[in-house]
Amino acid sequence: MKANAKHQTARTSSIDVGSATVALIRLGLPGLCLLACLTGCTPDPGKPNGTASSPSPDAPWFEEVSQQLGVNSVHDVGTPGSFFMPEHVGSGAALFDYDKDGRLDLYLLNNGGPEKGSRNRLYHQEPDGSFRDVSTGSGLDVAGFGMGTAVGDVNNDGWPDLLLTEYGQARLFLNQKNGSFQSESRQSGIDNPHWGTSASFLDFDRDGWLDLVIANYVDHAPTQKCHDQSGRQEFCGPQGFSPSISRLFRNRSGEGKSGPERFQDVTVKSGLVKHPGPALGVVCLDFDGDHWPDIFVADDARPNRLFMNRRDGTFSEEAVSRGVAYNAMGQSAANMGIGVGDVDSNGFFDLFVTHLTEEQHTLWMQGPQGLFMDRTSGAGLAESQWRGTAFGTVMIDFDHNAGVDIAFVNGRVKRDKSGRSESVPGVPPFWSPYAQRHQLFSNDGQGKFRDISAANSAYHAASVGRGLACGDLDNDGDIDLVITSTGGAVRILRNIAQAKGHWLMIQAIDPARGGRDAIGAEVTIRAGTREWRRTIQPAYSYLCSNDPRAHFGLGDVRSVDRILVTWPDGSKEGFSGGPVNQHLVLKQGTGEPLK
């Protein structure tokens, strides 16, 4: 993003402050101010990184900057009018720093097919914040029925690798450390001849090597045709197709395995095979506080599934008993995207799952630990300015008032029942009847939400929204967004929210595993009597991989007392606190060991 006082691209370097390793942001003159703050000063409350004075409640939070940054990709969805079901499920995106230069890069998927479809595109973020298309020769410029992505370092060399899910297969690409990726022969043992959607890396057996779960949708029969009430051909829904089985692959690299033996399919052994479902979203987190990752799956038109890790290589399905299978009315819905965040700051993460226009998106709040309850209405989320069919969703504190906000993107899966076919700017004619405006809800810091969509025209512009990825693209401390739309142009939204408070960004890495991101690590910040908790897990939303760093909006907190990390292997460390408004890099083994 073009240089100015607030939006500059940052390089990072590491210094030791106490027991923590801190990433300094080098921004010229503003960077000198940050360096001074590390030695004891307090940020100016009137500056962009301090507490803003009397921010306007109707001021926009985002501006659209795709063309300005050089990203002009339009999603290829094949031949309009064929009503091939995978077309309207959409494609996602990945935000990841593939060349380790300290800036997030962008990977965009297409699903026009392997024969005539457009190739996926990789954009490298340049030092000035613009993006350069480096697809050709990257190894990631493949064509197919692209669905979702997951990013993680599968060989512990410190460089992020990428998993691509497609209708009919999944492909793993290993980072070659030179700006290119190589498809590992015979899929590294990852054999998924199904309709893969979202995916996630996790270390379910805590052996130090990232395993993989792929959410599979339905066993689709392309010859089956569906029609609307007027007799016109329409996209089919999941009804009428057999639900598929989400698959779990164990990484055997620790046993010296590579190539086609790197991953072993343990779907049957783990118990996942016993519980099929039409999966669209997946997130892997510790749901019961035992520090072993569990697997939550959002199922379309069926009860959600929650696979609890039994710490012996097997999982038990407990969605009903833990309260996340059904909504407050005891009903299942068209569960699609998954947002994760601590709405009421009680130290436990909550889940927000998106549904159809005719349904109600659901907020399941956690408490006591391991148990959830539908709190959608009480949180104000039922009071929306309009209704839509939502897919990708994130829970992020966009304005740093210490309350996680909720954003989601809308787009119908069937034409409006009124039969209207209005032209929507920027949306191809065939897809216009499916386009809807997106929505944004502000958290007042106390767990109550208000729909501010109308005040954010750059965000709510209509499209057939599917993927929503988030990350700090310009390293200024606030979170930006990337929207993917079926048949439409990708949109990058820069965060311009009037700052209400302070922030921290934390990257947790494991030096013993090549310095890779410690996926599954739990990070807790303490300041006085207040506490915030996040998990290092980039796989959430819908079909997307997000910024792997943990973001904290801290309100009026100007310094933190302590940072606690529970690492993926279950060990715990404490790190000294300090000033806010900075990016920190915490390395396992450099903190104070805790019991």
Order of alpha helices (4+ residues) and beta strands (2+ residues): beta-beta-alpha-beta-alpha-beta-beta-beta-beta-beta-beta-beta-beta-beta-beta-beta-beta-beta-beta-beta-beta-alpha-beta-beta-beta-beta-alpha-beta-beta-beta-beta-beta-beta-beta-beta-alpha-beta-beta-beta-beta-beta-beta-beta-beta-beta-beta-beta-beta-beta-beta
